[in-house]
Amino acid sequence: MYRAKYDCIRKGRVYFGKRYAVELFGQSLHAYVMIDRERALREYEEYRVEHEKEFDAHTDGGKLWDSVRFGFFALLSNIEADPQEILKQYLDRVLIEEVFRDTKSFEHLMPLSKWTAESVKGKLLSDMIDTILRCLLLKEIPKFKGSLMDLFYEAAGISCFIQDSDQLGIDTPNKQARAAFKLFELKVPSYIDLAAWKSTILPR
């Protein structure tokens, strides 16, 4: 478990990964044995401090297992690939699941207070568009330390009004709103040309 050729780095963390051929319930599969080294070391230290006598009573093999078991996990797949690639797919899937989890809580996606198929589809479409926009915002401001809710709250200090059918007027923003726009290196405009704005999001 300490051979460097089995190590890989994903999302700023070091993992050990090795593939084994296994049979489970009559099916030939590949088991990808993985260890999150940072988590294993962090929780191993806590375990030794809190369970010193128990640790001392373990065999050498048991102590070796103690040093990695808190970061151990195994991925089963019918795909034969490099452990690094399988780990990447797994972590990407976890990210997608986290986005949907956050969507359900942030957007109040569930339970749906809608009564027709059309309104349910509209709700889902609206919430997914909002989720995509929030993900894009996070990519644009990787150094932003606060939450998006804080950002939205600060940017909400801008009042808009319809000047005519083609323009949306914008009042002078307050200090918080200006700071929010500064994160994107943008100045708050005095108005928005609606026709030009629509053409950027709905190109012909």
N, C-alpha and C positions, 0 to 999 in steps of 0.2 A: 504493500500500500504506500510505500514511500519511493517508488521508482518514478523518476521524473517523466519518463516517456508516456505515462498514463495520466499525467496532469493536463488540465486545460483551464483557460480563463474565460469566463462568461459573465458579462454584466458586472465586471469589477471584482469577481470572486473566483477563488481557485478551487477546482473540483478534481477529484480522482475519478477515473472512469475506465472500466474494463468490461469487455463483452464475453458472455459465456453462452454456449448452446445448452438449452434445457428442454425438458418435456413436461408439460403441465396439462393434466386432464386429457392425456392422449394427443395433445397438440405440440408440434415442434415449434419452439419459440426461441427468442434471443433475450437473455437477461442482461441488462446493462447495470452493473454494480457501480453506484456512484457514492461519493463522499463529499459533502460540502465542508472543506477543511476549516474555514473560519468558524462556522457554527459548531463543528465538532470540538475545536480547541476551546472556544468560549465556554461551552457547557461542560466540557471535561474539567476545566479549572474549577467551575462552581461545584461540580460533583465531588471532586477530591476534597475541597474545603468542607463541604457539608457532610460527607460520608467517609471520613478518613479511615476509620477502623474497618469498614466494609471493603474499601479499596485495598488496604494492606493485606486483607485475608485472601485476595484473589491471586490466582496463579499468574505467571508472567504472560501467558497467552490471554488470560482474562483482562489483565491490565492493558495489554495492547488493544484489545477490543474496546475497553473503556475509553481509550484515547480517540476512537473514531466513531463509536456507535451513535453518538448524539447527532452526527451529521450524515449518517448512513441512510441511503434509500436505494431501491432497485426499480428500474423501469423495464417492463415487459413489452415486447413488440414482435410482430411477425416480419418486421423489416430488418434486414441485415445491413448495417451501416457502421460508420465510425462512431464511437461513443460520444465524441464531441458534437456530431451532427444530431444525434438523437437527443442529447441534452439541450441543444439549441431549439429543436422543435418543441420539446417539453416546456422550456421556459417561455417560449413565444406563446404557447397555448395557455400557460398560467396567466400571462399578461392579458390575453384576450378575455379570459374568465374574470380577471380583476376588473377590467373595463365594464363588462356586463354587470358584475356585482355592484360596482359604483353607480352604474346607470340606474339600476333598479332602486337604489337608495336615494341617490341625488335627484333623479327625475321623478321619484315617487311612481315608478313604472307599475309597481304592483301594490295593491290590487288595482285593476283597471276599473275605473268608474264610468264605463261606457256601455251603451245598450244596443248598439248596432254594429254590424261587421265593418261598415264604412268608417264609423267613428273610432273603432279599435285600430284599424289600419292607419288612420290619420294620426292617432296618438302615438303609435309605434314609429311611424315615419318621422314625426316631429321630434320625438325623443332621440332617435338615432342620429338625426341631423345635428341636434344639439350636442350629442356625445362626440361626434366626429369633429365638430368645431372646437370643443374643449380639448380634445387630444391634439389638434393642430395648434391650439394656443400654447399648450405645454411644450410642444416642440420649438415654438418660436421664442419661448422665454425660459430656457433651461436653468438660468441662474436665479429665477424668481423663487424666493424662500417661503412665501406665504401660500395660502390656499387660493384656488380659483374663485371661491365664494368671496374672499376678501377683495380680490381684483375686480370682480363684478360689482361689488358694493361701492368701491372707490370710483369705478368708471360710471356708475349710475348717477353721479353728480352732474350730469349733462342733460339739459332739457332741449328737446327738439320740437319744432313746429312746422307746419306746412305753409310755405310762402306762396306757392302756386302749384299747379299740377305737375311741374317739372323740377321743383326744388324743395329740399327739406332744410329749413333754417336751423342753426345750432346756436344756442345761447352761450355766453361766456362761461367756460368751465370753472369749477372751483379748484382749489389747490390739489385735492386728492385725485380728481379726474385728470388733471394735467400730469400728475406723477404716474398714474396708471398708463397713460398714453406714452410717456417718456420711456417706459420699458420696451416699447416697440420702436423707439426712435422716431416717433411720429408727433406731429403737431395737430391739435384739434382744429379741424377746418371750420370756417364760418358758415358753410352750407354744403349740401351734397346734391350733385346733379343726379336726379333719380334715373334718368334715361341712361346716362353713362354708367352708373352703378349697376343697373340691371344687366347691361350688356357684358359686364365683367363676370357675372355669375351665371348668366344664361347666354353664352355666345351662340350665335347663329351658325 
